[in-house]
């Protein structure tokens, strides 16, 4: 008998349900009770082995306090770019749009893209040649990519992201990764078992400092003890011990896309 393979969309939606449930500190049993289901059925939903119907998904969105669209964010999409036949016109429009929005920047533009469960990639868009090239930087699933924001829209060397051991790991994993885009190398800071970092923000040293001269700041949730640390790392001593940590005696629900404001 052939084993049924979950549909990628069903699996993605299930993983987003699980992620949001864990953000709220809700057990599978509690979600099942709210839905009038067993926790085993919730498990099947979260693994993608059972598809979630439209009305059920709306019910889950109300319980988990998010719009239905939340469960489809970052859903798997085809990554192949075809440049023959009718698709040539699509690519030309893409290149023209990029050229218009980036007209003040010379040369080609590298765009970093990450989706949950997918490798880290760059899309190199050349509006002059009207071409788009995709390159895998790191096969390990990653998300929340951040760089020195002083260099947004310009060439940059260092990139920081949270990494998972596998596409099924929720939350994202215990590791933070520093990529050297020029040297094609990476460093890893592991916060340890049951400790999950969120999105880390780069805080630059005073004006005139080098690109990685500064600190990385973000929340790390300890799922075993239900506590949170605001951790500060030295970006140049990335694998070393944190410079400081502010301990919070409770779990801070993971948030998205924070920013550092100096004043």
NORGIFEN-V127424 format. One record per residue. N is the residue number from 1. RES is the residue in one letter. SS is DSSP state (a for helix, b for strand, c for the rest). PHI is phi in radians with two decimals (NA if undefined). D_LAST is the distance of its C-alpha to the last C-alpha in Angstrom with 2 decimals. Layout:
BEGIN
[[N RES SS PHI D_LAST] [N RES SS PHI D_LAST]]
END
This chain:
BEGIN
[[1 X c NA 63.43] [2 X c -1.36 60.32] [3 X c -1.24 57.08] [4 X c -1.22 54.90] [5 X c -1.75 51.64] [6 X c -1.05 48.73] [7 X c -1.11 47.59] [8 X a -0.97 44.21] [9 X a -1.21 42.74] [10 X a -1.07 44.13] [11 X a -1.16 42.74] [12 X a -1.16 39.27] [13 X a -1.05 39.29] [14 X a -1.07 40.54] [15 X a -1.17 37.80] [16 X a -1.26 35.15] [17 X a -1.08 36.96] [18 X a -1.11 36.91] [19 X a -1.07 33.22] [20 X a -1.17 32.28] [21 X a -1.04 34.81] [22 X a -1.24 33.34] [23 X a -1.02 29.79] [24 X c -1.50 31.26] [25 X c 1.19 33.24] [26 X c -1.71 36.46] [27 X c -1.41 39.72] [28 X a -1.11 42.22] [29 X a -1.10 44.67] [30 X a -1.15 42.39] [31 X a -1.14 41.68] [32 X a -1.06 45.42] [33 X a -1.08 46.35] [34 X a -1.14 44.12] [35 X a -1.62 45.81] [36 X c 1.31 49.26] [37 X c -2.20 49.53] [38 X c -1.41 50.10] [39 X a -1.18 47.34] [40 X a -1.13 49.52] [41 X a -1.18 49.11] [42 X a -1.08 45.32] [43 X a -1.02 45.57] [44 X a -1.14 47.60] [45 X a -1.06 45.10] [46 X a -1.22 42.22] [47 X a -1.47 44.33] [48 X c 1.48 45.37] [49 X c -1.28 49.05] [50 X c -2.03 49.43] [51 X c -1.31 48.00] [52 X c -1.56 45.98] [53 X c -1.20 47.58] [54 X a -1.05 45.73] [55 X a -1.16 46.34] [56 X a -1.19 45.44] [57 X a -1.15 42.17] [58 X a -1.12 41.28] [59 X a -1.09 42.18] [60 X a -1.13 39.97] [61 X a -1.10 37.00] [62 X a -1.20 37.42] [63 X a -1.15 37.72] [64 X c -1.58 34.69] [65 X c 1.08 32.65] [66 X c -2.46 31.88] [67 X c -1.22 33.47] [68 X a -1.00 36.48] [69 X a -1.06 34.68] [70 X a -0.96 32.42] [71 X a -1.30 35.48] [72 X a -1.85 36.11] [73 X c -1.10 32.67] [74 X c 1.30 33.19] [75 X c -1.08 36.96] [76 X c -0.99 39.19] [77 X c -2.37 40.08] [78 X c -1.05 42.41] [79 X c -1.96 40.81] [80 X c -1.28 43.76] [81 X c -1.88 43.39] [82 X c -1.64 46.81] [83 X c -2.21 47.50] [84 X c -2.31 51.11] [85 X c 1.04 53.00] [86 X c -1.16 51.10] [87 X a -1.23 47.82] [88 X a -1.04 47.64] [89 X a -1.14 46.69] [90 X a -1.10 43.81] [91 X a -1.12 42.47] [92 X a -1.11 42.91] [93 X a -1.16 40.88] [94 X a -1.08 38.12] [95 X a -1.10 38.16] [96 X a -1.15 38.21] [97 X a -1.15 35.22] [98 X a -1.14 33.24] [99 X a -1.08 34.46] [100 X a -1.19 33.34] [101 X a -1.37 29.78] [102 X c -2.06 29.36] [103 X c -1.14 31.46] [104 X c -1.51 28.96] [105 X c -1.88 29.13] [106 X c -1.51 32.31] [107 X c 1.42 34.35] [108 X c -1.48 34.16] [109 X b -2.11 31.19] [110 X b -1.76 30.69] [111 X b -2.04 29.33] [112 X b -1.52 28.80] [113 X b -2.29 30.25] [114 X c -2.41 30.59] [115 X c -2.34 32.36] [116 X c -1.03 33.21] [117 X c 1.55 36.53] [118 X c -1.92 36.48] [119 X c -1.23 35.87] [120 X b -1.40 32.89] [121 X b -2.36 33.95] [122 X b -2.08 32.95] [123 X b -1.90 34.34] [124 X b -1.71 34.98] [125 X b -1.86 35.45] [126 X b -1.95 37.36] [127 X c -1.18 37.74] [128 X c -1.33 40.33] [129 X c -1.38 42.57] [130 X c 0.97 41.76] [131 X b -2.35 41.41] [132 X b -2.29 39.28] [133 X b -2.08 39.54] [134 X b -1.94 38.44] [135 X b -2.35 37.99] [136 X b -1.42 37.48] [137 X b -1.52 34.99] [138 X b -2.63 35.45] [139 X c -1.31 38.07] [140 X c -1.26 36.20] [141 X c -1.02 34.63] [142 X b -2.55 30.81] [143 X b -2.70 27.97] [144 X b 1.01 24.17] [145 X b -1.22 23.98] [146 X b -2.42 20.63] [147 X c -2.30 20.06] [148 X c -1.14 17.46] [149 X a -1.20 15.79] [150 X a -1.18 15.77] [151 X a -1.93 19.50] [152 X c -1.06 19.99] [153 X c 1.39 23.17] [154 X c -2.29 24.18] [155 X c -1.07 26.25] [156 X c -2.41 24.57] [157 X c -1.85 26.22] [158 X b -1.92 24.57] [159 X b -2.40 24.29] [160 X b -2.14 23.56] [161 X b -2.71 25.31] [162 X b -1.53 26.87] [163 X b -2.21 30.66] [164 X c -1.94 33.70] [165 X c -1.24 37.09] [166 X c -2.66 38.73] [167 X c -1.17 38.22] [168 X c -1.60 39.33] [169 X c -1.35 36.85] [170 X c -2.32 34.66] [171 X c -1.06 31.87] [172 X c -1.13 30.85] [173 X c 2.21 31.93] [174 X c -1.69 30.84] [175 X b -2.00 29.78] [176 X b -2.05 26.81] [177 X b -2.08 27.90] [178 X b -1.95 26.58] [179 X b -1.76 28.53] [180 X b -1.74 29.30] [181 X c -1.20 30.28] [182 X c -1.47 32.02] [183 X c -1.46 33.86] [184 X c 0.97 34.66] [185 X b -2.19 33.90] [186 X b -2.57 31.81] [187 X b -2.15 30.64] [188 X b -2.21 30.49] [189 X b -1.94 28.61] [190 X b -1.77 30.68] [191 X c -1.44 29.25] [192 X c 1.78 32.84] [193 X c -1.03 35.17] [194 X c 1.09 33.95] [195 X b -2.10 30.25] [196 X b -2.09 28.48] [197 X b -1.37 25.08] [198 X c -1.64 23.15] [199 X c -1.35 20.93] [200 X c -1.67 18.95] [201 X b -1.86 15.75] [202 X b -1.47 15.44] [203 X b -1.96 12.41] [204 X b -1.26 13.29] [205 X c -1.21 13.79] [206 X c -0.90 12.81] [207 X c -0.84 14.01] [208 X c 1.56 17.71] [209 X c -1.34 18.03] [210 X c -1.21 20.69] [211 X c -1.04 20.38] [212 X c -1.81 20.77] [213 X c -1.60 19.13] [214 X b 2.89 16.39] [215 X b -2.33 16.40] [216 X b -1.99 17.33] [217 X b -2.28 16.11] [218 X b -3.01 18.13] [219 X b -1.51 20.50] [220 X b -2.20 24.11] [221 X b -1.59 26.70] [222 X b -1.69 29.80] [223 X c -1.25 32.44] [224 X c -1.25 35.16] [225 X c -1.75 33.48] [226 X c 1.00 31.35] [227 X b -2.22 28.15] [228 X b -2.45 24.78] [229 X b -2.08 22.68] [230 X b -1.55 19.04] [231 X b -1.80 19.96] [232 X b -2.10 18.19] [233 X b -1.94 20.43] [234 X b -1.40 20.68] [235 X a -1.06 21.11] [236 X a -1.51 23.80] [237 X a -2.01 25.62] [238 X c -1.04 25.46] [239 X c -1.54 28.68] [240 X c -1.40 28.07] [241 X c -1.16 27.07] [242 X c -1.01 23.49] [243 X c -1.20 21.28] [244 X b -2.79 20.34] [245 X b -2.60 20.96] [246 X b -1.81 20.02] [247 X b -1.51 23.24] [248 X b -2.00 23.51] [249 X c -1.40 27.12] [250 X c -2.73 27.38] [251 X c -1.41 27.07] [252 X c -1.70 23.89] [253 X c -0.97 25.26] [254 X c -1.00 24.13] [255 X c -1.98 21.65] [256 X c -2.32 21.07] [257 X c 1.05 18.53] [258 X c -1.42 15.17] [259 X c -2.46 12.09] [260 X c -1.68 9.16] [261 X c -2.05 5.70] [262 X c -1.17 3.82] [263 X c -2.11 0.00]]
END
